[in-house]
Amino acid sequence: MKTTAQKFIIIFLFTINGLFAQTFVQAYADIANQVSQTNVTNNLIEYENLGVKRRGTPELQNTLDWLKLKYSSYGYTASQIVEDTYSYSGFTCKNLTVNKIGTVYPNIFVIVCGHYDSISGTGTNDNGSGVVTILEIARLLQNVPTEYSIKFVNFSGEEDGLKGSQAYVSNVVNASTPLNIKLVFNLDEVGGVAGMTNNNITCERDTASPTTNNAASTAFTNEMITCVGLYSPLSTTLSYAYASDYMSFQSNNNIITGMFETNETTHKHTATDLLVNMDPVYNYKVAKAATGTMLHYAVASTTLSNKEFNSDFQVSFFPNPTKDSININIGTLTEKEYQFSLIDINGKVVLEKMITNPNQIERINISSLTKGIYLATLNVGKKKISKKIVIE
């Protein structure tokens, strides 16, 4: 766990970053404007057709498989798509995480999340609407460089009392190497109500105990409100967070925020939670707002071009400068093995390692090497990716 002093520094830096970045960014608008009404509506139809997604059912597993296929179709690789298994009440369930590594702060994550399970019906609004919004964000940010890393997380077990997010916090966030989280952004029930004027999104901040991060949560939620106005046609209402997956993180003293429909459906947790009782145009507008917000939270680059970012398959080495170890992020490479080499300024290969069945991130011990400038190289088939690193 981070110390109080570390948390204060992180919150301070993030707050200052937000204060100086809340102006209209044309590049962000260009991406948010690519949110597709067709995608939103079609994904809602597909989600609804998958049935009642309760624990232990084939429908829940089919929805997980559907999500994996969606992320794969957007260009995310098998190593980026991770299933986290947990159990409760005699059932085995899975959360699904998709990892996108940042270019400047690869070890600090913005989590955007929502649950994909349902309880008494198909859950098309609660929470198919959040699911399809996350899918659009993931689709549009796949090849966009962001300074902070992103985890797109789809939870199961929410309707049984936040079981999936609680397991995730216990097993992933608080693992032996704790996850460094900038912010958790939750999307739950953002589909609107058919026949009503749905032009407002509720933006939720932390008002509960522990109160350590309440001020930071409010600051990030106010940034969200600004982003909604900059990148969507929606107006906003400021409210409080409750009864959804971000509360598992809130109890863990992480910073949270979220979006929730302002006109609240009367069909949740029933067989009539269907697309016919929603407003898919509103869902599309929410997806634009959420995409613009995520571009801001993750600090999407406006200087590093997408072409440049993807020319090296999003491969990176970090930290840089480094000391005792170097992390290899294999980006969007899909090969089952690669050779990693470190070459000194005299052209001598000082370290060489073949890695098979690589994880998204592999850590290499370099503590025996002397200080200096090196060339880190990945050889993958006919591909060769090289970047300069500094060992201090």
Residue, then its C-alpha position, 0 to 999 in steps of 0.5 A: m500500500k502507498t504511504t500517506a505522503q506518497k498518496f498526497i504527492i500523487i493527488f497533488l500532481f494529478t490535481i495540478n495536471g487537471l487544473f492546467a488541462q481543462t481547455f478544449v482540445q481539438a484532437y480529443a473532440d475529433i476522437a469523441n466525434q468518432v463514437s458511432q451510433t450504429n455501434v452503440t445500438n448494434n452492441l446493445i442489441e447483441y448484448e440483449n440477445l445474449g439473455v439473462k447474465r446471472r452467475g453460473t449460467p451459460e449466458l454469462q460465459n457467452t457474454l464474456d466470450w462476446l466481450k473478448l471477441k469485441y476487444s480482439s476486433y478492435g486490435y487488442t491482443a491476447s496478452q492484453i486481454v486478461e481473465d481474472t477468476y474468483s468464486y462466491s456462493g459456490f460459483t466460479c465467475k470471471n472479470l475481464t480486463v484489457n490493458k493499454i500501457g501508457t507512454v509516460y506513466p506506464n505504472i499508473f492506471v486509469i480504470v474505466c469499468g462497469h459490470y456485464d452481469s444481470i439478475s432478473g432480465t437481460g439488463t440492457n440498460d443495467n448495465g449493457s449501456g455501460v458495457v457498450t460505452i466502455l467498448e466504444i472508448a476502448r475501440l477509439l483509444q486502442n491506437v491513441p497514445t496516452e501518458y497514463s496506462i488504462k485498464f478497461v474492466n468488465f465486472s461480473g457479480e455486481e448484481d450479487g453485491l459487488k462480488g466481482s469488483q471486491a475480488y478484483v480489489s483484493n486479488v489485483v489492486n492489493a496484490s503483492t505488488p499493489l496496483n498504482i491507481k490514478l482514478v477509477f471511472n465507473l459507468d453503470e446504467v447510462g441508457g436513458v428512458a424511452g419517451m423522455t427528454n434525456n439531455n443530462i448525465t449525472c456525474e458522481r463523486d465520493t462523499a463517503s468514508p473513508t474521506t481521505n480522497n473525497a476532495a480529489s474525487t470531487a476535483f476529478t468529477n468537476e473535470m468530468i463535468t467540464c469534459v462533458g460540456l466540451y465533447s458532448p451535447l449533454s448537460t450535467t448534474l453533480s451527485y454522489a457515488y453509491a451502490s456500484d462497483y466503484m464503491s469496492f475501490q472507494s472502501n479501499n481508499n482509491i479515488i473514484t468517479g462515475m456517470f449515471e443516467t439522470n432520468e432513472t429507469t423503472h425497469k432495472h432488475t426486471a424482465t422489461d429492462l430492454l432496449v425498447n425502454m431505453d434511449p440509444v441516442y442518449n447512450y451514444k451521447v454519453a459515450k461521446a462524453a465518456t470518451g472525451t473524459m477518458l482522453h483527458y484523464a489518461v492524457a492522450s497525446t496531441t504531439l505523438s502521432n498515432k502513426e508514430f505510436n503504432s509504427d513500433f507496435q506500441v512496444s515500450f521499455f520502462p522505467n527509463p532511466t532505470k536502475d535494477s530492472i527494465n520492464i518490456n511492454i510488448g504492445t500489440l505484438t502477437e508472436k509467442e516468443y521474442q529475443f531481447s537484447l541490450i547493446d552498449i555504446n561500443g556495440k557490444v551485446v551485454l545482455e541477451k534473453m529469449i522470452t517464450n509465451p510472453n506476458q504483456i509486461e516482462r521484467i528483466n533484471i539488469s542490476s549487474l550492468t554498469k551505468g550508461i546509455y544502451l540500446a534495447t532491442l526486440n527481435v520478433g521474427k522479421k520485426k526489429i524494435s530498438k529504443k534508447i534507455v539509460i541505466e543510472 
